[in-house]
Amino acid sequence: MIGWGVLGCGDITDNRGAPAINALEGSRLVSFQSRTASQAEAFARRHGAARYTTSRAELLADPEVTAVYVATEHHRHAEDVIAAAEAGKHVLCEKPMANSVADCRRMIEACRSNGVALQIAYYRRYYPKMLRVKELLDSGAIGRPVSVQIHYSQRLEPERVTPDNWRLRAEHSGGGALVDTGSHRLDLLCWLLGEPESVYAFAEREELEMDAPDCESLLIRMASGVHAVTVHGYRTPSEDRFDIVGTEGILSATSLDEPTLRLSTAAGEQTWELPRHANVHYPLFEDFARRLAAGEPPRYTGEDGLQASRIIEAAYRSARSAQLEQV
């Protein structure tokens, strides 16, 4: 039986993480930790955990906790993961991995040296649609990939643009939409097309009264030679584009979070409807827990989770230097 401790009592835990754990065979929720006691207690009652606490150290000292789900604010990920590793707990950490590549590497080393598993919660790798995209790419369905177009933006409601929204404070979130929702898409880019090499980027704030940028655009060169153009923002109508163009065809996963996948080649067009799980975190948690129970390493490691963070950090360097930056 895997006993789970949860650091962080926010919406992602409430709506996805905790329900996913409760749906797993061979797993149970042991304890929730929040800096606010009433919040931790409410989560424990709602999700059936035996205990709650305001102390990270107390949760990590609990002998019934064997794995920890880190769902705290971005800037707390590194210290939470390192503390869990030093307590001998396996870790599934929310994305993005951390606010700096240096912190990501510290997390990887802490888990490695303490012999515990580390995976980052990039759940879109488990979408049936994206699994099919990978199969089609690997089989040469569009020939040699040449370019990728990624665009994810949304207009924030005015009530969300407030000083107490930590996601809009660069010191806490690590940046703008590029870090939050964009990190998922950069992770898919690396998973599908390999190592990133260099990036040229713009990151600007022109409309919204917030600390983080409200529009970020990147031109990425992958080590394979593939070019990717990605746009992320908070001040335009919703857009969710993910298209891969090859020498012999186009794979369109637009909209990324919808089930439709299109393959266009000289032979015509094929379309698939491949819906995601009702709880998009469940396949991620199920795979992680099943491998833990079997004594196997995670399917995707901390090194995999690091790739998106490398691009993000290089992109912000480029936006400051107005130069091409190596990833």
N, C-alpha and C positions, 0 to 999 in steps of 0.2 A: 504494500500500500504506500503510495506517495502522499505525504502530508505537505500541503502547500501553505506557505506564509505569503501574505500580500503586503507590499510596501506601496502605499498610495491609494487613497479612496476617492477617486474621481469618476467621471462619466465612463471612461474606457474600462475601468474595473467593474463598475456597476452593470453596464450593458453588455459587455463582451467577455472580459477575463474571468470574472467569478462564475457567470453562467456556464462558460466553457469547462471550467474545472469541475463544476458540479455535475456536468453531463458525462464526464469521463468515468469509465470503469477503472477501478484500482487507484483512484485519486480521491482525496477529500480536503476540504478547506479547514485548516487548523486555526489560523489567526490572521487578523487584519491589523495594520499599523497606520495611524494617521496622527499628525501633530495636534489634531482636534479630537478630544476623547469622544464627544458626542457623535462625530462622524464615524469613527472606528466602531463604536458600539452599534450604530445603526446598520452599518454594513455587515457586521457579524450576525446580527439578528436576521437581517433580510436574506442573507445567503447561507445561513446555517453553520457558521464557524463556531468552534468551541470557545475561542478566546478573542480578545482585542486588547490593544495597547497603544500608548502614545510613544513608546520607546522602541526604536529600531534594535537596540542591543538586546532588549528583552525578547523580541520576536526571534531574533537570530540565535538566541541561547536556548530556545525551545527545542527539546530533543525530539518532539514529534514532527517538527518541520524539517523536511528533507530537500524541498525545492522552494525557491522564492521567485515570485513574479514581481518584478520591479516596474511600477507604473506611476512613478513620481514625475515631477517636472524635469525637463531635459537636463538642466544644469545640476541636478542631483543624481543622475544615473551613475556616473563614475564612482562616486563615494559609496553609493548604495550597493552596487555590484561588487566592489572590492571588499566591503565589509561582509557581504554574504559569502563571498569566496573564502575569506579568512575564517569564517565560521563553519566552513565545510559544507555549504549548501550549494546545490545546483541552481543555475540562474537562467530564467527567461526574462529578458529585459525589453521594455517598450522601445520603439524607435523614436527619433534617431538615436544611434548608439550613445553619443555624448556630444558635447559642444566643442571638442577639439580632438584632432587625431592623436595627440599625445595622451589624452585621457582614455581614448579607445584602446590604445596599446597597453596602458596600465591595466585596464580591465581584462584584456586578453591574458596578460602575464600573470595577474593575480589568480585567475581561474586555472591557468595551466599549472602554476606552481603548487596550487592547493588540490589539484586532481579533481576539479569539478567541471561540469558541463556549462557552456555559455552559448546561448542563441539569442539573436535579436528578432523582435516580433514583426518581421516583414512578411505579413500573412498573404500578400497578393501572389507570392510564389506558389501558393497552394490553390489558386483559382483554377478550376478546370479549363477555363479559356486560355490562361497563360501557360498551363501545362501543354495544351495543344499547340500553342504558338512555338514553344520550345521544340516539340517534336517536329513540327513543320520546318523550322529553321535548320535543325540538325539533319533532316532528310534532304535538304537542298531544294525545298519547294519553291523558293523565290530566287534560286541561284545564290550568288555571293551578295550578302547584305552590303549596301552602300551608304544608306542614310536612315535616320530616325527622326520623326517629328513627335515631340511630346509637348502638350500644352494643358496645364491644369490651373484654372483660376476660378475665383468666385468673388462676388461682391459681399463684403462683410456688412451685416446689419449694424446700424449705428449704435445699438445698445451693446454690441460686442467690442466696439472701439473705445475702451475705457482704460484708465491707468492701472486698474487692478487685474486686467487680463494679462497673465504672465506670458501667454503665447505671443503677445505683441511687444514684449520687452526683450530686446536683443540679448541683454545680459543673462536672462533666464532661458529664453527659447533657443538662443543661438543664432537667430536670424528671422527671416520672414517665411512666406509660404514655401520657399525652396527647402527649408529645413523640415517643416511640418509635413505637409502633404507631398511636397516634391521629393522628399527622401525615398518614399515608396517607389516612385517612378525611376529614380536614379538606381535604386537597388535592382529593379527589374532590368534596366538597361545593362547593368554589369552581369547579372545572372544569365541573360540571353546572349550577350555579345562580348563578354570577356573583360579584360583589364582596361581601365581608363588610362589615358596617357597625358592629355593636356586639356586646358580649358581657357576660354576667353569669356569674360562675363561683365554684365552690368547689373547693379543693384541700386535702386533708387526709391526714394519716398517723395511723391509729388502731390498726393491728394489727402491721404488719411492722417489724422493726428495720432501718430503712434511712433514708437522708438525704432521698430524694425522696418526694413524696406517694404513697400507695398507693390513693387514690381521687380522681378529678377529674371534675366534672360541669359542663357548660356549657349555657347558653341563648344561642343566637346569632341575631341578626337580620341577614338579608342585605339588601343595598341594594334588592333587588326586593320586599322585604316578607316573604319566606319566613322562617319560624321553624324553627330546628334545635335539637333537644335531643341532646346527646352525652354519653356516660358512658364513662370509661376507668379501668381499675384492675388491681390485682395481687392482690386478696384475695377473689375470688369464683370460682365455677366458670366455665368457659369460656362466653362468649356472643359472638356475632358478628352483630349486627343492622344492616341498612342498608335502610330503607324510606322511600319518598317518597310523600306523600299529596297529591293534587290535588283540584280541584273536581269532577272527573269520574271519578276512579279512583285506584288505588294501584299503585305499582311496588314490588315486594318483591325486593331482591337478597340477602335473608337466606338462608343465610349468605354473607357477601361473598366468601369464598374458595372457595366451592363453585359448581358450574356452573349451578344452577337459578335461573331468573329467572321471576317471575310478574307478570302484568298483570291486575288485577281492575277491571272496569268494570260498568256496568249491563247490558251485552251478555253478560257472562259472564267466564270466566277463560281466559287463554292462558298456556301454560307453554313455556319453551325450556330446553334443556340446552346450555350454551355453555362447554365446558371451556377452561381456561387452558393455556398452553404448559407443557411439563414443567419447563423452566427459566424461571421467571417473569421473569427479567431479560433473556432473549434478545430479545424483541420491542423492548424499550427500547434495548438496545445496537445491534440491527440498524438501527433507524430513525435513531439518532444517527450511526452510522458511514456509512450510506448517504447521508445528507444532507451530512456532511462531505466525502465523496468527490465529491459533485456540486457542491460549492461553495455549498450552501444553508444557511441558518440552521437551528438545531434547531426541531423541531416545537413544543416547549415550552421557553421561555426561563427565565432566572433570575428575571424578573419573575413568571412563573407559579409558580415554586417558592417565591417570597417570601410568597404569600398565606397558606399554612398557618402560617408563622412569625409573621405579623402577628396571627393569631387567638390563637396560643399565648401570645405575649407579652402581649397585652391580657387574656387569661384569667388569667394569673398576677398581673397588676396588679389585676384585679377581685377575685381571691381575697384579696389583701392589703388592699384598700381597702373591701371589702364594698359596692362601688358598680358601676353600669353603666359600662363603659369603651368608648371608641371604638376601632375596630380601625385 
